[in-house]
Amino acid sequence: MKAFFVNFFLVFLASSLVAKEEGMEETRYPNYVITEKGVGSFGVSKNLPTNLSEKDFLEHYFCGYIGDGIPVEGLSLFDGQIRVFMKSGPFQRKARSEAVEPKCASFAPRAFREAKKGVKISMISVLGAIARTDKGIAVGATFKALKEAYPDIAVHPVPSTMGHDECVATSKSLPNVRFFFESCKEAQEGGTIVRIDVVTTK
């Protein structure tokens, strides 16, 4: 069951409507900073930006399941390099009460209306080199580089939630920030960071 939901979510995201901005190349993406409070202008426990047009919202909206069937939804931005998770939304409510297929097109308009009224951000995931910490750590950095930047970094095995993420590294100097590796063995043997999450503890 767990593998099904993880694979389904990854397949869905790969085919979701995440459009690259017209004429925008990867080198022209903004360089966001990852802090314990968020990524760039997106802050955990803060509201989603309300100035997004309906067209932009619908193009970047995603929904699906992670881990053992946990429903999630939000916005996938910059070619999927940043995913902003909504604390609540129509898909999550529906999926918690009954088995529902993540047909995002049917949930997106309502999610947009709710976002305009104010929806909190529960988590931000960084999956590309678009963002880095104040010490230069980004997705793709080695565990060695992470350890040099944050000497108190500690690794722990965890259940996979999005696939290939069974090890998390944390530092007391960056509370709420989680660095994920494929496995802790992989991390110690020169593996690289596959994802960075900023989470809320509220």
N, C-alpha and C positions, 0 to 999 in steps of 0.2 A: 504493500500500500504506500509506504513512504517513497520508494523509488518511483512509483507511478506518478505521484504528485510532483516530485522534483523534476522528473523528465517532462511531464506535461507543462509545467510552468516555464521551463527553459525553452521548449519548442514554441510555446505561445509567444514568449517575449521575442524570440527570433523572427516571428512573423507579424509582430504587432505594428501598428501604424506609427512608427517613430521616424519622422521625416527629417532629413538633414536640411538645415537652413539653406535656402537658395544661394549659391555662390560662395558658401562658407566652407573653407578647407579646414582640416584638423589643426593646422598650424595657426589658424586665426581664432581658435576657440579661446575664450577667456581663461586666464590662469587663476582658478579659485584657490582659496586657502582653507584648509581643513582645521577646525578648532573644536574644542569640547562643546561649543554651542551650535555648530552647524557647518555648512559648506557655502562659502561665498555669502550671498544674500539670503540663502535659505537657512532658517534656524529651527532646530528641533523644539517642539512645544510652542512654536510660533505658528501663525496662520499661513496657509498657502497664499502666495501673491494673488490679490483680487483684481489686478489689472490685466490678466490674461484674457485675450479675446476667446470667444466660444470656439472659433475655428482652430486656434492654437491648442486649446485645452483638449478638444476632441482628437486632434492629430497625435497628441502625446500621452493620452490616457492609457493606462494598462490595468488589467485585473487578472487574477489567477490565484494559485495556491503555492505555498512554500512549506518546507518541512513535512510534518505529518498532516497535511491538508489544512494548513492555516490560511484563511482567505486574506488577500491583500489587494490594494489598489492604490493608484497614484499617478504620477507623471514620470515618463521616461524621456530624458532630455539629452541634447548634444550627442545624437547617434547612440543613445543608450549608455553613455558614460556616467551619467548621474541619474539615479532613481529616487524620487521624492515620494515617500509613503504617507498616505492620508491616515489619520488616526481612526476615522470612521467614514463610512460611505455606503451607498446603496448596495453594492455588490457584497461587501462584508456582512451587512445585516441579513441579506437574503441567504447567503451561504452558511451562516451560523444557524439558521432555522431549518434549512432543507438542502438536499444535494442539488447543486445548481451548476450548470456548465458556464464557464466564464466567457459568455458572448458579450464582449466589452461594448460593442456598439449600442447595445440596448441599455447599458447602465451609464454610459458616458454623459448623456445630456442631463440626467438627474444629478450626477456627481458634480457637473459644472455648476448647476444652480446652487447646490449646497456649498461649493467652494466659494462662490461669490458672496455668500452670507457669512462665511468664516468657518474653515475646517483646519484643525491643528495638524502639524506635521509630526508623525510619530518616529520616523527614522529616515535617514538619508544614506543611500549606498553609492559609493564611488567605484566604478568598474573600469576606469581608464585613467590615463595620466593627465587628465584635465585639471585635477586638483591635487595639492600636496600640503603637508603640514608646514609649520613655520621652520622646521629643520630640513625641509626638502624631501620628505618621504612621501612617495606616491605609489600607486599600483604598479607593480613590476620591480619594485625595490627588493633587494635580498634581505634575508633575516640578519645577515652580518651588518648591513647598512642600517637596518632598524635598530639593532643593538648598540651600534656606535652612536646613533642619534639619541636614543633613550636607553641608557645603561640599565635601568631598573625593569626593562621589558621582561614579561613572563609569558610563557606559552602554556596553553591547556587544550587537551582534546575536547571536542564538542560534537554533538550530532550535526550532520549536514542539514542545511536549510535550503540552499540554492544550488547545491552540487559542487563538488571539488572544494569544499570549505570546512574540513573537519578539524581545523586547528585555529585557535584564536590567540592573538598576542595583545596584551594590554600593558599600559604604563600609568603609574600614579600621576605623572605630570600631564597626562592627557585623559582625564576621566571622561567617560562616555564615548571614547573613540576605540574601535575594535579593528585590528588588522587580521585578516584571514589568510591562511595558507591551505594548500590542498591537504596536507597532513603535518603533524609536528615533526615526524621523521624527515619529511620533505624539506621543511623549514630549516632544520639543523644541517641538512646536506646541501644547502645552497639554493633551495627553492625560493620562489618570489611571491610577493603579496598578490593575491588574486582579487581581493576586495577590501575596501575600507568602509566601515559603517560608523555613523554618528547616531547614537541612540538617546532616547530620553529615559530618565529614571522615574519620571512622574507618572 
